[in-house]
Amino acid sequence: MKNIRNYGVVTGRLAKDLAVYDNRDGSRKILMLVAAQDNYTDSEGNRSCQFIPLEAFIPANQKNNGVFGYIGCGDLISCSYTVRNNTYTDKDGKTVYSNVLLIEEVALLESKAAKEARQSAKNQDAKKPSAGKRATA
């Protein structure tokens, strides 16, 4: 059940591939960065975006990474999350206070065909010589 007092949703594209960290107990932590468009434009009509860092926890008894095994850089997703305190004592004995956006659910917003078409177009663009440079044979 969602806690409506501590709940958020972000929709956007993954800015980079997921980072998966294995813990000593067999669980995993997954970090991802979602680029979400702002709801306003600048004086030239361009939209900027915010880069939102999110974390997920995969328990040790889960054999695979679930939905996280199917997503990568550029994928359009929507994540619901809760804000969690991440308080710890560092090696110098100082207490460090921070917040973590902990993923509750992930929705894939692109079809497999749309994802493959986007990746194909990206690969074609990578093969084209860039402007100002001559192709060599």
N, C-alpha and C positions, 0 to 999 in steps of 0.2 A: 504494500500500500504506500502511495506517495504521501510525503509530508508536505502539504501545501505551504507551510511556513518556511521551508528550506528546499527550494526546487527551482530548476531552471532548464531551459531548452536552448540549444544552439544548433543552427542549420548552416552548413557551408561545405566547402571542399577541404579535404585533407591537404595541408601545406607540405607535408613530407611523409615518408613511410613511417610506419609505427616502430617504436623502440620497445623491445620486449626484454625484460630483466628477470632472470631466474632467481628465486629466493632459496635460502638454505633448506627450508622445509618442503620444497617442491612446488610451492605456489609461484605465481608469476605476476609481475606488475607491468602493465602496458601504458606507455605514454604516447599521446598523440596531440597534434596541433591542428586546429580547425580554423580556416580563414572564413570569417563570417562578414558579409557585406554590411556596411553601415546603412541606416535608414534615411540618410540625407545625402545631398550632392554638394560639391564645391561650386564656386562661382562659374566654372566652365562646364558644369553638368556631369562631372566624373564622380563615381562612388569610390570611396576608400574602403578598407576593411580592417577588422580587428582580428588578431591572432589569439585564439583562446586555447590555453593548454589544459588538457583533460587527462585523467588517469583512470585506469580500470584495474581491478583485482581479479585474478583467476585463481580459485582455490586449488590446492595440491591434488585433490581427488578428481579434478576435471582433466581428462586426458588431452584435449585439444584447446585451442584458443577461441573456440566458438565463432561468433560473427567476425571477430578480429582477424581470423584467418582468411577472410574473403575481401578485405578492404586494403587499399594502399593509396599512395600519393595521387591527388587529383579526384578521388572519388567523392561524389556528392552524398552527404549523410546528414542525419539529424540525431542529436544525442540529448537525452534527458540526464540531468545530473543533480547531485546534492553537494552543498559546500560542507567540507569537513575541516576541522582544526587539525593541524599537523604540528604539534608542539613536541620538541625534543631538546635534549641537552647535548651540545656539541663537544668536541674533544677538549676544548678549553674550559669546560664547565659552565658555559653560558647557555641560558635557555633561549631557544630560537622559536619564534612564533610565526606560523605561516598558514595559509589556507590551501586546500586542494579541492578541485572540482572532480568529484568521484562519479564516474559514469554509472547510471542505473540501467539505461536501455539505449540501443542503437538501432536506427532504421536506415536501411539502404534506399536511397531515393533515385537511383539509376537502374535501368534494366541492364541485363548482361550484354545485350546487343549495343546499347548506347555506350556502355563502358568500353567495349571492344572497338567501336567506331572511333571514339575519342582517342584511345591508345594508338590505333592505326594512323590517325591523322597526325598525332604527335610524332610517331616514328617517321612518317613521310616528311614532316617539317624538319626533323633532325638530319635527314639525308640531303636536303637542299643546301647548296652553298649560301652562306650569308652575304648580305649586300656589301659591296666594296671588296670582296675577296673573289678571286678567280678560281674556278674549279680546275683541278689538275687531273691529268689522265694517268 
